[in-house]
């Protein structure tokens, strides 16, 4: 991807709790699938810095996203999850690549 494709949709989870972020992601994927979107930009926020000395909750949504996607009702529609290019948020964002919908069999 490397930023050469513009996302069809963007979901920003900043400022959400784990529960509200999970619900927002699920709803956004439902809408994107219904529209036939191919690339969803998911903004999660940057992961915690390795050199951080204080305990904090930074990065908890980012850490949960993989499990949410794997266990979601949309799992079969997700072709890949990739890190975003710097112009789309870099370490603070992901691309969710959706499979193309299968064409209905011709009668």
Buried (B, 14 or more C-beta within 10 A) or exposed (E): BEEEEEBBBBBBBEEBEBEEBBEBBBEBBBEBBEEEBBBBBBBBBEEBEEEEEEEEEBBBBBBBBEEBBEEBEBEEBBEEBEBBBEEBBEEBBBBBBBEEEEEEEEE
